[in-house]
Amino acid sequence: MTKKGAVAARTAAVKRRTFTREFKLKVIREVEAGKSQAQVAREYQITENTISKWRRQQRQYQNRAFAGRGHAYTDEARMHELERMVGRLTMENDFLKKLLQKLESES
């Protein structure tokens, strides 16, 4: 087996850990209470980058942070979907206006 194959086989067998909303908030509270991020990371066996990411999400989304599997930011996802739809409809309207002008000029 090649080195790439061996690494892929090892990583495929490792499951990602999942953390509850309460656990993430507990970790954030400990850091904000004065414990160093490195100390909290060692204590809970998670990386400092993970804690930083959780803190950033908490600041950005407040009460909506860590809502759950793929449904965490449904309001934001819906807003982006509507923005895409508005963009598409604007392009269609522009196309139809140009086509109408062309047809009127030919008449």
Biopython code that builds the backbone (N, CA, C, O; Angstrom):
import numpy as np
from Bio.PDB.StructureBuilder import StructureBuilder

atoms = [
    (1, "MET", "N", (0.848, -1.175, 0.000)),
    (1, "MET", "CA", (0.000, 0.000, 0.000)),
    (1, "MET", "C", (0.893, 1.237, 0.000)),
    (1, "MET", "O", (1.901, 1.271, 0.707)),
    (2, "THR", "N", (0.537, 2.246, -0.780)),
    (2, "THR", "CA", (1.332, 3.460, -0.838)),
    (2, "THR", "C", (1.108, 4.280, 0.428)),
    (2, "THR", "O", (0.188, 4.023, 1.205)),
    (3, "LYS", "N", (1.975, 5.272, 0.614)),
    (3, "LYS", "CA", (1.832, 6.122, 1.788)),
    (3, "LYS", "C", (0.489, 6.837, 1.774)),
    (3, "LYS", "O", (-0.184, 6.936, 2.800)),
    (4, "LYS", "N", (0.099, 7.342, 0.587)),
    (4, "LYS", "CA", (-1.189, 8.032, 0.489)),
    (4, "LYS", "C", (-2.330, 7.102, 0.855)),
    (4, "LYS", "O", (-3.247, 7.497, 1.575)),
    (5, "GLY", "N", (-2.283, 5.883, 0.372)),
    (5, "GLY", "CA", (-3.328, 4.907, 0.661)),
    (5, "GLY", "C", (-3.405, 4.577, 2.139)),
    (5, "GLY", "O", (-4.492, 4.423, 2.697)),
    (6, "ALA", "N", (-2.229, 4.468, 2.776)),
    (6, "ALA", "CA", (-2.200, 4.147, 4.199)),
    (6, "ALA", "C", (-2.792, 5.291, 5.021)),
    (6, "ALA", "O", (-3.534, 5.054, 5.974)),
    (7, "VAL", "N", (-2.463, 6.525, 4.652)),
    (7, "VAL", "CA", (-3.000, 7.687, 5.371)),
    (7, "VAL", "C", (-4.500, 7.765, 5.169)),
    (7, "VAL", "O", (-5.238, 8.027, 6.119)),
    (8, "ALA", "N", (-4.966, 7.541, 3.947)),
    (8, "ALA", "CA", (-6.394, 7.584, 3.657)),
    (8, "ALA", "C", (-7.132, 6.508, 4.439)),
    (8, "ALA", "O", (-8.229, 6.749, 4.943)),
    (9, "ALA", "N", (-6.539, 5.322, 4.543)),
    (9, "ALA", "CA", (-7.182, 4.232, 5.268)),
    (9, "ALA", "C", (-7.284, 4.555, 6.756)),
    (9, "ALA", "O", (-8.301, 4.267, 7.386)),
    (10, "ARG", "N", (-6.233, 5.152, 7.318)),
    (10, "ARG", "CA", (-6.262, 5.502, 8.738)),
    (10, "ARG", "C", (-7.271, 6.598, 9.013)),
    (10, "ARG", "O", (-8.020, 6.520, 9.988)),
    (11, "THR", "N", (-7.303, 7.626, 8.162)),
    (11, "THR", "CA", (-8.217, 8.733, 8.412)),
    (11, "THR", "C", (-9.661, 8.346, 8.164)),
    (11, "THR", "O", (-10.565, 8.913, 8.779)),
    (12, "ALA", "N", (-9.896, 7.394, 7.277)),
    (12, "ALA", "CA", (-11.264, 6.957, 7.008)),
    (12, "ALA", "C", (-11.845, 6.228, 8.218)),
    (12, "ALA", "O", (-13.054, 6.273, 8.447)),
    (13, "ALA", "N", (-10.994, 5.560, 8.990)),
    (13, "ALA", "CA", (-11.465, 4.796, 10.132)),
    (13, "ALA", "C", (-11.737, 5.694, 11.340)),
    (13, "ALA", "O", (-12.473, 5.296, 12.243)),
    (14, "VAL", "N", (-11.166, 6.882, 11.372)),
    (14, "VAL", "CA", (-11.328, 7.783, 12.506)),
    (14, "VAL", "C", (-12.636, 8.559, 12.350)),
    (14, "VAL", "O", (-12.882, 9.195, 11.324)),
    (15, "LYS", "N", (-13.465, 8.492, 13.388)),
    (15, "LYS", "CA", (-14.723, 9.233, 13.356)),
    (15, "LYS", "C", (-14.503, 10.613, 13.949)),
    (15, "LYS", "O", (-13.725, 10.786, 14.888)),
    (16, "ARG", "N", (-15.193, 11.583, 13.393)),
    (16, "ARG", "CA", (-15.126, 12.937, 13.940)),
    (16, "ARG", "C", (-15.925, 12.996, 15.232)),
    (16, "ARG", "O", (-17.008, 12.424, 15.349)),
    (17, "ARG", "N", (-15.363, 13.697, 16.183)),
    (17, "ARG", "CA", (-16.100, 13.881, 17.429)),
    (17, "ARG", "C", (-17.127, 14.992, 17.223)),
    (17, "ARG", "O", (-16.882, 15.959, 16.501)),
    (18, "THR", "N", (-18.256, 14.839, 17.858)),
    (18, "THR", "CA", (-19.256, 15.898, 17.829)),
    (18, "THR", "C", (-19.460, 16.398, 19.252)),
    (18, "THR", "O", (-19.375, 15.635, 20.214)),
    (19, "PHE", "N", (-19.726, 17.673, 19.364)),
    (19, "PHE", "CA", (-19.864, 18.296, 20.675)),
    (19, "PHE", "C", (-21.229, 18.954, 20.775)),
    (19, "PHE", "O", (-21.727, 19.526, 19.805)),
    (20, "THR", "N", (-21.818, 18.871, 21.929)),
    (20, "THR", "CA", (-23.127, 19.475, 22.131)),
    (20, "THR", "C", (-22.987, 20.986, 22.267)),
    (20, "THR", "O", (-21.902, 21.510, 22.521)),
    (21, "ARG", "N", (-24.095, 21.658, 22.093)),
    (21, "ARG", "CA", (-24.126, 23.114, 22.241)),
    (21, "ARG", "C", (-23.698, 23.488, 23.664)),
    (21, "ARG", "O", (-22.934, 24.433, 23.860)),
    (22, "GLU", "N", (-24.192, 22.746, 24.644)),
    (22, "GLU", "CA", (-23.879, 23.033, 26.049)),
    (22, "GLU", "C", (-22.379, 22.897, 26.317)),
    (22, "GLU", "O", (-21.793, 23.709, 27.033)),
    (23, "PHE", "N", (-21.766, 21.867, 25.736)),
    (23, "PHE", "CA", (-20.330, 21.669, 25.920)),
    (23, "PHE", "C", (-19.551, 22.849, 25.336)),
    (23, "PHE", "O", (-18.638, 23.371, 25.975)),
    (24, "LYS", "N", (-19.915, 23.267, 24.122)),
    (24, "LYS", "CA", (-19.220, 24.378, 23.475)),
    (24, "LYS", "C", (-19.354, 25.663, 24.301)),
    (24, "LYS", "O", (-18.386, 26.402, 24.478)),
    (25, "LEU", "N", (-20.555, 25.913, 24.797)),
    (25, "LEU", "CA", (-20.766, 27.111, 25.619)),
    (25, "LEU", "C", (-19.989, 27.029, 26.930)),
    (25, "LEU", "O", (-19.479, 28.039, 27.415)),
    (26, "LYS", "N", (-19.897, 25.836, 27.501)),
    (26, "LYS", "CA", (-19.124, 25.644, 28.737)),
    (26, "LYS", "C", (-17.653, 25.974, 28.498)),
    (26, "LYS", "O", (-17.026, 26.665, 29.301)),
    (27, "VAL", "N", (-17.108, 25.475, 27.391)),
    (27, "VAL", "CA", (-15.706, 25.738, 27.063)),
    (27, "VAL", "C", (-15.484, 27.242, 26.865)),
    (27, "VAL", "O", (-14.508, 27.801, 27.365)),
    (28, "ILE", "N", (-16.381, 27.880, 26.145)),
    (28, "ILE", "CA", (-16.261, 29.325, 25.896)),
    (28, "ILE", "C", (-16.330, 30.095, 27.208)),
    (28, "ILE", "O", (-15.550, 31.023, 27.422)),
    (29, "ARG", "N", (-17.252, 29.723, 28.085)),
    (29, "ARG", "CA", (-17.381, 30.408, 29.386)),
    (29, "ARG", "C", (-16.101, 30.279, 30.205)),
    (29, "ARG", "O", (-15.685, 31.234, 30.861)),
    (30, "GLU", "N", (-15.480, 29.113, 30.171)),
    (30, "GLU", "CA", (-14.240, 28.920, 30.937)),
    (30, "GLU", "C", (-13.134, 29.826, 30.425)),
    (30, "GLU", "O", (-12.384, 30.402, 31.213)),
    (31, "VAL", "N", (-13.029, 29.956, 29.097)),
    (31, "VAL", "CA", (-11.998, 30.828, 28.526)),
    (31, "VAL", "C", (-12.297, 32.276, 28.891)),
    (31, "VAL", "O", (-11.393, 33.033, 29.246)),
    (32, "GLU", "N", (-13.567, 32.658, 28.802)),
    (32, "GLU", "CA", (-13.932, 34.040, 29.099)),
    (32, "GLU", "C", (-13.840, 34.352, 30.590)),
    (32, "GLU", "O", (-13.739, 35.517, 30.975)),
    (33, "ALA", "N", (-13.875, 33.312, 31.435)),
    (33, "ALA", "CA", (-13.757, 33.506, 32.876)),
    (33, "ALA", "C", (-12.305, 33.729, 33.301)),
    (33, "ALA", "O", (-12.040, 34.100, 34.445)),
    (34, "GLY", "N", (-11.369, 33.504, 32.382)),
    (34, "GLY", "CA", (-9.984, 33.792, 32.719)),
    (34, "GLY", "C", (-9.003, 32.669, 32.497)),
    (34, "GLY", "O", (-7.795, 32.902, 32.510)),
    (35, "LYS", "N", (-9.486, 31.450, 32.291)),
    (35, "LYS", "CA", (-8.557, 30.361, 31.990)),
    (35, "LYS", "C", (-7.941, 30.605, 30.624)),
    (35, "LYS", "O", (-8.583, 31.168, 29.737)),
    (36, "SER", "N", (-6.705, 30.183, 30.457)),
    (36, "SER", "CA", (-6.078, 30.353, 29.146)),
    (36, "SER", "C", (-6.695, 29.369, 28.161)),
    (36, "SER", "O", (-7.128, 28.277, 28.529)),
    (37, "GLN", "N", (-6.719, 29.782, 26.918)),
    (37, "GLN", "CA", (-7.291, 28.940, 25.876)),
    (37, "GLN", "C", (-6.509, 27.637, 25.757)),
    (37, "GLN", "O", (-7.090, 26.577, 25.525)),
    (38, "ALA", "N", (-5.196, 27.720, 25.916)),
    (38, "ALA", "CA", (-4.349, 26.524, 25.831)),
    (38, "ALA", "C", (-4.677, 25.547, 26.964)),
    (38, "ALA", "O", (-4.727, 24.335, 26.752)),
    (39, "GLN", "N", (-4.895, 26.076, 28.152)),
    (39, "GLN", "CA", (-5.204, 25.234, 29.298)),
    (39, "GLN", "C", (-6.550, 24.522, 29.100)),
    (39, "GLN", "O", (-6.670, 23.327, 29.372)),
    (40, "VAL", "N", (-7.540, 25.248, 28.633)),
    (40, "VAL", "CA", (-8.862, 24.657, 28.398)),
    (40, "VAL", "C", (-8.771, 23.609, 27.293)),
    (40, "VAL", "O", (-9.397, 22.552, 27.378)),
    (41, "ALA", "N", (-7.987, 23.908, 26.253)),
    (41, "ALA", "CA", (-7.825, 22.959, 25.140)),
    (41, "ALA", "C", (-7.208, 21.649, 25.634)),
    (41, "ALA", "O", (-7.661, 20.568, 25.257)),
    (42, "ARG", "N", (-6.174, 21.743, 26.477)),
    (42, "ARG", "CA", (-5.548, 20.530, 27.020)),
    (42, "ARG", "C", (-6.521, 19.768, 27.916)),
    (42, "ARG", "O", (-6.598, 18.541, 27.866)),
    (43, "GLU", "N", (-7.252, 20.503, 28.726)),
    (43, "GLU", "CA", (-8.179, 19.886, 29.677)),
    (43, "GLU", "C", (-9.258, 19.069, 28.970)),
    (43, "GLU", "O", (-9.613, 17.980, 29.421)),
    (44, "TYR", "N", (-9.776, 19.596, 27.866)),
    (44, "TYR", "CA", (-10.861, 18.917, 27.148)),
    (44, "TYR", "C", (-10.386, 18.163, 25.904)),
    (44, "TYR", "O", (-11.196, 17.606, 25.162)),
    (45, "GLN", "N", (-9.084, 18.149, 25.685)),
    (45, "GLN", "CA", (-8.478, 17.437, 24.548)),
    (45, "GLN", "C", (-9.075, 17.880, 23.209)),
    (45, "GLN", "O", (-9.496, 17.066, 22.387)),
    (46, "ILE", "N", (-9.093, 19.190, 23.026)),
    (46, "ILE", "CA", (-9.498, 19.779, 21.750)),
    (46, "ILE", "C", (-8.436, 20.795, 21.370)),
    (46, "ILE", "O", (-7.619, 21.179, 22.207)),
    (47, "THR", "N", (-8.438, 21.231, 20.125)),
    (47, "THR", "CA", (-7.396, 22.162, 19.700)),
    (47, "THR", "C", (-7.790, 23.597, 20.039)),
    (47, "THR", "O", (-8.967, 23.927, 20.179)),
    (48, "GLU", "N", (-6.775, 24.426, 20.163)),
    (48, "GLU", "CA", (-7.022, 25.847, 20.411)),
    (48, "GLU", "C", (-7.768, 26.466, 19.232)),
    (48, "GLU", "O", (-8.594, 27.359, 19.416)),
    (49, "ASN", "N", (-7.474, 25.987, 18.016)),
    (49, "ASN", "CA", (-8.174, 26.505, 16.830)),
    (49, "ASN", "C", (-9.671, 26.226, 16.916)),
    (49, "ASN", "O", (-10.484, 27.053, 16.504)),
    (50, "THR", "N", (-10.031, 25.077, 17.444)),
    (50, "THR", "CA", (-11.446, 24.735, 17.594)),
    (50, "THR", "C", (-12.118, 25.711, 18.556)),
    (50, "THR", "O", (-13.219, 26.196, 18.295)),
    (51, "ILE", "N", (-11.452, 25.989, 19.656)),
    (51, "ILE", "CA", (-12.013, 26.931, 20.636)),
    (51, "ILE", "C", (-12.145, 28.315, 20.000)),
    (51, "ILE", "O", (-13.157, 28.991, 20.186)),
    (52, "SER", "N", (-11.131, 28.734, 19.257)),
    (52, "SER", "CA", (-11.192, 30.039, 18.585)),
    (52, "SER", "C", (-12.365, 30.098, 17.621)),
    (52, "SER", "O", (-13.075, 31.101, 17.547)),
    (53, "LYS", "N", (-12.561, 29.005, 16.881)),
    (53, "LYS", "CA", (-13.668, 28.948, 15.929)),
    (53, "LYS", "C", (-15.003, 29.049, 16.659)),
    (53, "LYS", "O", (-15.892, 29.776, 16.217)),
    (54, "TRP", "N", (-15.155, 28.335, 17.763)),
    (54, "TRP", "CA", (-16.396, 28.383, 18.537)),
    (54, "TRP", "C", (-16.649, 29.782, 19.090)),
    (54, "TRP", "O", (-17.778, 30.272, 19.067)),
    (55, "ARG", "N", (-15.595, 30.420, 19.586)),
    (55, "ARG", "CA", (-15.759, 31.774, 20.126)),
    (55, "ARG", "C", (-16.169, 32.752, 19.030)),
    (55, "ARG", "O", (-17.009, 33.625, 19.250)),
    (56, "ARG", "N", (-15.578, 32.604, 17.857)),
    (56, "ARG", "CA", (-15.923, 33.471, 16.713)),
    (56, "ARG", "C", (-17.386, 33.258, 16.313)),
    (56, "ARG", "O", (-18.106, 34.223, 16.055)),
    (57, "GLN", "N", (-17.823, 32.002, 16.261)),
    (57, "GLN", "CA", (-19.216, 31.708, 15.916)),
    (57, "GLN", "C", (-20.169, 32.266, 16.973)),
    (57, "GLN", "O", (-21.233, 32.787, 16.642)),
    (58, "GLN", "N", (-19.787, 32.157, 18.233)),
    (58, "GLN", "CA", (-20.613, 32.683, 19.319)),
    (58, "GLN", "C", (-20.762, 34.199, 19.203)),
    (58, "GLN", "O", (-21.857, 34.733, 19.378)),
    (59, "ARG", "N", (-19.661, 34.890, 18.906)),
    (59, "ARG", "CA", (-19.728, 36.350, 18.742)),
    (59, "ARG", "C", (-20.590, 36.727, 17.542)),
    (59, "ARG", "O", (-21.369, 37.678, 17.606)),
    (60, "GLN", "N", (-20.451, 35.992, 16.466)),
    (60, "GLN", "CA", (-21.141, 36.332, 15.223)),
    (60, "GLN", "C", (-22.632, 36.020, 15.284)),
    (60, "GLN", "O", (-23.447, 36.815, 14.816)),
    (61, "TYR", "N", (-22.998, 34.875, 15.853)),
    (61, "TYR", "CA", (-24.393, 34.427, 15.780)),
    (61, "TYR", "C", (-25.133, 34.457, 17.116)),
    (61, "TYR", "O", (-26.315, 34.114, 17.157)),
    (62, "GLN", "N", (-24.487, 34.849, 18.196)),
    (62, "GLN", "CA", (-25.064, 34.906, 19.538)),
    (62, "GLN", "C", (-25.912, 33.678, 19.859)),
    (62, "GLN", "O", (-25.385, 32.567, 19.915)),
    (63, "ASN", "N", (-27.207, 33.858, 20.068)),
    (63, "ASN", "CA", (-28.082, 32.756, 20.508)),
    (63, "ASN", "C", (-28.308, 31.696, 19.443)),
    (63, "ASN", "O", (-28.682, 30.569, 19.768)),
    (64, "ARG", "N", (-28.087, 32.036, 18.170)),
    (64, "ARG", "CA", (-28.303, 31.064, 17.102)),
    (64, "ARG", "C", (-27.096, 30.160, 16.886)),
    (64, "ARG", "O", (-27.185, 29.186, 16.138)),
    (65, "ALA", "N", (-25.982, 30.459, 17.518)),
    (65, "ALA", "CA", (-24.775, 29.650, 17.339)),
    (65, "ALA", "C", (-25.008, 28.243, 17.874)),
    (65, "ALA", "O", (-25.670, 28.053, 18.894)),
    (66, "PHE", "N", (-24.457, 27.270, 17.174)),
    (66, "PHE", "CA", (-24.488, 25.861, 17.586)),
    (66, "PHE", "C", (-25.909, 25.307, 17.679)),
    (66, "PHE", "O", (-26.209, 24.513, 18.571)),
    (67, "ALA", "N", (-26.769, 25.716, 16.777)),
    (67, "ALA", "CA", (-28.172, 25.281, 16.830)),
    (67, "ALA", "C", (-28.322, 23.810, 16.459)),
    (67, "ALA", "O", (-29.269, 23.167, 16.911)),
    (68, "GLY", "N", (-27.433, 23.266, 15.663)),
    (68, "GLY", "CA", (-27.543, 21.845, 15.369)),
    (68, "GLY", "C", (-27.180, 21.497, 13.950)),
    (68, "GLY", "O", (-27.041, 22.371, 13.094)),
    (69, "ARG", "N", (-27.034, 20.258, 13.717)),
    (69, "ARG", "CA", (-26.560, 19.627, 12.493)),
    (69, "ARG", "C", (-27.085, 20.224, 11.188)),
    (69, "ARG", "O", (-28.146, 19.832, 10.704)),
    (70, "GLY", "N", (-26.345, 21.163, 10.628)),
    (70, "GLY", "CA", (-26.669, 21.687, 9.318)),
    (70, "GLY", "C", (-27.833, 22.656, 9.299)),
    (70, "GLY", "O", (-28.125, 23.230, 8.250)),
    (71, "HIS", "N", (-28.509, 22.858, 10.417)),
    (71, "HIS", "CA", (-29.638, 23.768, 10.454)),
    (71, "HIS", "C", (-29.319, 24.986, 11.309)),
    (71, "HIS", "O", (-30.218, 25.699, 11.756)),
    (72, "ALA", "N", (-28.049, 25.212, 11.527)),
    (72, "ALA", "CA", (-27.639, 26.230, 12.481)),
    (72, "ALA", "C", (-28.006, 27.641, 12.049)),
    (72, "ALA", "O", (-28.400, 28.455, 12.884)),
    (73, "TYR", "N", (-27.889, 27.937, 10.802)),
    (73, "TYR", "CA", (-28.056, 29.319, 10.376)),
    (73, "TYR", "C", (-29.103, 29.401, 9.267)),
    (73, "TYR", "O", (-28.841, 29.943, 8.193)),
    (74, "THR", "N", (-30.280, 28.864, 9.535)),
    (74, "THR", "CA", (-31.303, 28.775, 8.502)),
    (74, "THR", "C", (-31.758, 30.143, 8.018)),
    (74, "THR", "O", (-32.053, 30.306, 6.834)),
    (75, "ASP", "N", (-31.822, 31.133, 8.908)),
    (75, "ASP", "CA", (-32.212, 32.477, 8.483)),
    (75, "ASP", "C", (-31.211, 33.027, 7.476)),
    (75, "ASP", "O", (-31.586, 33.606, 6.457)),
    (76, "GLU", "N", (-29.938, 32.837, 7.780)),
    (76, "GLU", "CA", (-28.894, 33.330, 6.893)),
    (76, "GLU", "C", (-28.921, 32.592, 5.552)),
    (76, "GLU", "O", (-28.756, 33.210, 4.500)),
    (77, "ALA", "N", (-29.127, 31.290, 5.587)),
    (77, "ALA", "CA", (-29.188, 30.505, 4.347)),
    (77, "ALA", "C", (-30.373, 30.949, 3.500)),
    (77, "ALA", "O", (-30.258, 31.065, 2.280)),
    (78, "ARG", "N", (-31.493, 31.192, 4.132)),
    (78, "ARG", "CA", (-32.689, 31.645, 3.408)),
    (78, "ARG", "C", (-32.442, 33.008, 2.775)),
    (78, "ARG", "O", (-32.861, 33.250, 1.643)),
    (79, "MET", "N", (-31.771, 33.893, 3.489)),
    (79, "MET", "CA", (-31.467, 35.218, 2.959)),
    (79, "MET", "C", (-30.575, 35.104, 1.715)),
    (79, "MET", "O", (-30.806, 35.795, 0.723)),
    (80, "HIS", "N", (-29.567, 34.241, 1.767)),
    (80, "HIS", "CA", (-28.688, 34.058, 0.609)),
    (80, "HIS", "C", (-29.449, 33.478, -0.577)),
    (80, "HIS", "O", (-29.220, 33.865, -1.722)),
    (81, "GLU", "N", (-30.349, 32.554, -0.296)),
    (81, "GLU", "CA", (-31.164, 31.975, -1.365)),
    (81, "GLU", "C", (-32.013, 33.057, -2.037)),
    (81, "GLU", "O", (-32.116, 33.098, -3.263)),
    (82, "LEU", "N", (-32.614, 33.921, -1.239)),
    (82, "LEU", "CA", (-33.437, 34.995, -1.799)),
    (82, "LEU", "C", (-32.595, 36.000, -2.586)),
    (82, "LEU", "O", (-33.035, 36.504, -3.620)),
    (83, "GLU", "N", (-31.391, 36.291, -2.102)),
    (83, "GLU", "CA", (-30.500, 37.191, -2.838)),
    (83, "GLU", "C", (-30.129, 36.609, -4.195)),
    (83, "GLU", "O", (-30.087, 37.333, -5.190)),
    (84, "ARG", "N", (-29.861, 35.313, -4.243)),
    (84, "ARG", "CA", (-29.560, 34.662, -5.529)),
    (84, "ARG", "C", (-30.756, 34.744, -6.471)),
    (84, "ARG", "O", (-30.597, 34.986, -7.667)),
    (85, "MET", "N", (-31.956, 34.541, -5.922)),
    (85, "MET", "CA", (-33.163, 34.596, -6.732)),
    (85, "MET", "C", (-33.376, 36.003, -7.292)),
    (85, "MET", "O", (-33.735, 36.156, -8.460)),
    (86, "VAL", "N", (-33.158, 37.023, -6.473)),
    (86, "VAL", "CA", (-33.291, 38.411, -6.932)),
    (86, "VAL", "C", (-32.291, 38.683, -8.047)),
    (86, "VAL", "O", (-32.640, 39.320, -9.041)),
    (87, "GLY", "N", (-31.069, 38.218, -7.904)),
    (87, "GLY", "CA", (-30.055, 38.401, -8.940)),
    (87, "GLY", "C", (-30.454, 37.731, -10.242)),
    (87, "GLY", "O", (-30.313, 38.315, -11.317)),
    (88, "ARG", "N", (-30.948, 36.511, -10.148)),
    (88, "ARG", "CA", (-31.365, 35.788, -11.349)),
    (88, "ARG", "C", (-32.532, 36.494, -12.040)),
    (88, "ARG", "O", (-32.534, 36.639, -13.263)),
    (89, "LEU", "N", (-33.517, 36.930, -11.265)),
    (89, "LEU", "CA", (-34.672, 37.621, -11.838)),
    (89, "LEU", "C", (-34.281, 38.958, -12.451)),
    (89, "LEU", "O", (-34.852, 39.360, -13.465)),
    (90, "THR", "N", (-33.326, 39.646, -11.861)),
    (90, "THR", "CA", (-32.834, 40.910, -12.418)),
    (90, "THR", "C", (-32.195, 40.659, -13.774)),
    (90, "THR", "O", (-32.425, 41.409, -14.723)),
    (91, "MET", "N", (-31.395, 39.606, -13.865)),
    (91, "MET", "CA", (-30.757, 39.282, -15.147)),
    (91, "MET", "C", (-31.802, 38.935, -16.200)),
    (91, "MET", "O", (-31.686, 39.357, -17.350)),
    (92, "GLU", "N", (-32.821, 38.171, -15.819)),
    (92, "GLU", "CA", (-33.881, 37.812, -16.758)),
    (92, "GLU", "C", (-34.639, 39.048, -17.225)),
    (92, "GLU", "O", (-34.945, 39.174, -18.411)),
    (93, "ASN", "N", (-34.945, 39.957, -16.308)),
    (93, "ASN", "CA", (-35.641, 41.196, -16.677)),
    (93, "ASN", "C", (-34.811, 42.031, -17.640)),
    (93, "ASN", "O", (-35.342, 42.558, -18.618)),
    (94, "ASP", "N", (-33.513, 42.158, -17.375)),
    (94, "ASP", "CA", (-32.635, 42.920, -18.269)),
    (94, "ASP", "C", (-32.627, 42.302, -19.662)),
    (94, "ASP", "O", (-32.699, 43.012, -20.665)),
    (95, "PHE", "N", (-32.538, 40.980, -19.720)),
    (95, "PHE", "CA", (-32.542, 40.286, -21.007)),
    (95, "PHE", "C", (-33.846, 40.550, -21.762)),
    (95, "PHE", "O", (-33.829, 40.848, -22.956)),
    (96, "LEU", "N", (-34.964, 40.439, -21.064)),
    (96, "LEU", "CA", (-36.263, 40.651, -21.708)),
    (96, "LEU", "C", (-36.444, 42.097, -22.166)),
    (96, "LEU", "O", (-37.026, 42.340, -23.223)),
    (97, "LYS", "N", (-35.952, 43.058, -21.383)),
    (97, "LYS", "CA", (-36.029, 44.466, -21.785)),
    (97, "LYS", "C", (-35.240, 44.701, -23.069)),
    (97, "LYS", "O", (-35.720, 45.374, -23.981)),
    (98, "LYS", "N", (-34.037, 44.150, -23.140)),
    (98, "LYS", "CA", (-33.210, 44.305, -24.345)),
    (98, "LYS", "C", (-33.877, 43.650, -25.541)),
    (98, "LYS", "O", (-33.867, 44.207, -26.638)),
    (99, "LEU", "N", (-34.450, 42.483, -25.343)),
    (99, "LEU", "CA", (-35.137, 41.782, -26.426)),
    (99, "LEU", "C", (-36.346, 42.587, -26.903)),
    (99, "LEU", "O", (-36.586, 42.689, -28.106)),
    (100, "LEU", "N", (-37.103, 43.154, -25.972)),
    (100, "LEU", "CA", (-38.265, 43.966, -26.325)),
    (100, "LEU", "C", (-37.844, 45.212, -27.099)),
    (100, "LEU", "O", (-38.494, 45.579, -28.078)),
    (101, "GLN", "N", (-36.765, 45.865, -26.672)),
    (101, "GLN", "CA", (-36.262, 47.041, -27.389)),
    (101, "GLN", "C", (-35.837, 46.677, -28.805)),
    (101, "GLN", "O", (-36.101, 47.424, -29.747)),
    (102, "LYS", "N", (-35.190, 45.546, -28.956)),
    (102, "LYS", "CA", (-34.743, 45.090, -30.277)),
    (102, "LYS", "C", (-35.936, 44.830, -31.176)),
    (102, "LYS", "O", (-35.924, 45.227, -32.341)),
    (103, "LEU", "N", (-36.971, 44.169, -30.659)),
    (103, "LEU", "CA", (-38.177, 43.880, -31.429)),
    (103, "LEU", "C", (-38.917, 45.165, -31.815)),
    (103, "LEU", "O", (-39.441, 45.273, -32.923)),
    (104, "GLU", "N", (-38.957, 46.137, -30.896)),
    (104, "GLU", "CA", (-39.625, 47.405, -31.189)),
    (104, "GLU", "C", (-38.873, 48.207, -32.222)),
    (104, "GLU", "O", (-39.493, 48.897, -33.031)),
    (105, "SER", "N", (-37.554, 48.138, -32.222)),
    (105, "SER", "CA", (-36.754, 48.892, -33.199)),
    (105, "SER", "C", (-36.856, 48.271, -34.597)),
    (105, "SER", "O", (-36.704, 48.970, -35.598)),
    (106, "GLU", "N", (-37.110, 46.972, -34.666)),
    (106, "GLU", "CA", (-37.254, 46.298, -35.954)),
    (106, "GLU", "C", (-38.618, 46.588, -36.587)),
    (106, "GLU", "O", (-38.768, 46.496, -37.806)),
    (107, "SER", "N", (-39.601, 46.934, -35.773)),
    (107, "SER", "CA", (-40.945, 47.157, -36.300)),
    (107, "SER", "C", (-41.093, 48.485, -36.997)),
    (107, "SER", "O", (-42.174, 48.807, -37.490)),
]
sb = StructureBuilder()
sb.init_structure("model")
sb.init_model(0)
sb.init_chain("A")
sb.init_seg("    ")
for serial, (resi, resn, name, xyz) in enumerate(atoms, 1):
    if name == "N":
        sb.init_residue(resn, " ", resi, " ")
    sb.init_atom(name, np.array(xyz, "f"), 0.0, 1.0, " ", f" {name:<3s}", serial, name[0])
structure = sb.get_structure()
